[in-house]
Amino acid sequence: MQLWLIPVFPLAGFLLNGIFGRRASKAFINTIAIGSVLLSFAWVLKTLLGLGDLTTPHIERYFTWIQSGSLHIGFDLAVDRLTAVMLLVVTGIGSIIHIYAIGYMAHEGGYYRFFSYMNLFMFFMLTLVLGANYLILFVGWEGVGLCSYLLIGFYFTKKFATDAGNKAFIVNRIGDFGFSLAMFLIVVQFGSLDFGTVFPAVPGKSEAALTTIAFLLLVGACGKSAQLPLYVWLPDAMAGPTPVSALIHAATMVTAGVYMVARSAAIYTHAPAAMEAVAIIGVATAFFAATIGLAQNDIKKVFAYSTVSQLGYMFLGAGCGAFSAGIYHLVTHAFFKALLFLGAGSVIHALGGEQDLRNMGGLRHKIPWTFWTMMCAGVAIAGVPPFAGFYSKDEILMAANHHAPWMYWVGVITAGMTAFYVFRAMFLAFFGKYRGEAHPHESPAVMTLPLAALALLSLGGGYIFKVPEFLAPLFPLAEEGHDLGPVLISVAAGLLGIGLAYLFYVARPELPDALVARIGGLYQLVYNKYFVDEVYGAVVVNPVVSGSREVLWKGVDVAVIDGAVNGVGSSARGIGGVLKLLQSGYIRSYALWVALGSVLLLIVMGVAGGLR
Amino acid sequence: MTGVPISWYLILSAVLFSLGVAGFLFRRNIITVFMCIELMLNGVNLSFITFSYHLKHVNGQIYSFFVMVVAAAEAAVGLAIILTVYKSRGTLNIDDVSSMKN
């Protein structure tokens, strides 16, 4: 079925735009960039329709990549139902966001650079989900990390943007280190990296080995999917253009960790301790990030922490054994979070670059398309039935309730906070009186139509795409029925959050300030993101920087390495300075030295001969 | 080799060589220095021949032929150089021909 064409279309787009884009017209760049992604999407649809029900994976082997001893790693791509879901999300949402970016990036410099990076990202992301072994997955995994870095630092003349890119890249290295170790262990234990070889062999392995592998994979997933304690890069990643935030840092790349955990479900189900860790990290991240999101004033930061929090939900679902629920939430989250980001981008675009919620307000009449589509995303993420977020969040919370009730309750509280902070942002931006100076204008159709498409998906996506049923051949559905009580409670938490937000930011706008005055310390703590960045800075970053500067640079590099090199040079010069005295130019003095040398040699030989 | 012991030949050879070395070191006329080099070569030749005769082995004689050939070539080249030096400098004093530096 020519699976390789799926990632190769965007790769071709990247090469064409990357090489010729600088001198090309915008029409050319648009055609190549959007066309390649749409072609990829079309090819995904054609492939999936041609492959039938996909209850068994469809594998295509192209060539041997690495052959070393008994280790064989082929360049193999595979499609099963999990991959199919991911392919549709990546190419579908990717297409929509690419189209939106035409409008959003219209006035930005580096137009061709942006689209060629976006295409490159699509290539790596599709490689990631199509890979039939861990190494191909890892290639895509690193590639999307690279593109993330390049696009976060897209505005490379701004220091905070390049810093944020570095931060994302370096924090991800920590996670990737764990992932690499996990792959080494898998090779040691299974002698292969092929999914088709590794997973059937799992039941015969010791639990200790499997737990170690699962934990190391979890470290990798925590880095990529911004979970505690490695989540710090994602909020800063919002320095990139908004379509990047929507595509890479909300809908697709950051969910790679969830995908990887779900892909490795066979290992995790045999490593209960690691499963528990996944669930605990997930629920802790969900709660922790949601509290930070409550007090942010930058509209993109709110949604960034929301993304971290929702990724926590996905981990919670996976950790409770409901992998399909995690993937379900991944899909619906891709709909509504991409929409929230694109909507935020539309707001920012309308206000000429303003991102601070305190300088917005009253925008619902001025940019109605953006307002109504974002409202759809808002009700979806808040878990209001029957919109997309309700179904997936419900699945996760049911699994959590079945697994450990305390996780369910934390999840419910988080759901309430989620509804609150999203609607806080909505109310601050769209209700009340306009507090800024710009002249808001509605975005062009090329931006509002993608918003509308995503709004439809946010509203109906959960009902239309029954992901858990689709994934049932891979992840059997839980048997326990859905109790009405817990569902109602979580829905009530969401509605309560919306109601509180309405009370605080529309009905009684003086309340938040009064509340802040009452709980000042706690507010400061949350407002400053628990000072996590400061703590990391003091504990990790500064010691590394000053250690590098004082010890490695001034100590090792200057004193030892430079000292050795310079010492060799100056000693050669010193010896030469002595020896050059011999070069007098007088033949007879040379002859004398030769004669003396011969005599010395004779003496030495005589002594040596005598000793013998 | 009745009557004359091998050591006499070797001593003569050593004396010839040492005379050559001494002349090379202490004489200033280039021609003389050149002749001293020849003297050293012939001193060595003598010991080659002596050992060849004594050990009944032909190698030493062959070596001495090599030395003679090299000495002849060296004489041709060396004398040509000396002539050129004399033409350009107008002197045969070896210490005046020390312009390697600067």
Interface residues (C-beta under 8 A of the other chain):
Chain A: Q583 S584 G585 Y586 I587 R588 A591 L592 A595
Chain B: V21 F24 L25 F26 R28 V33 I94 D95 V97 S98 S99 M100 K101
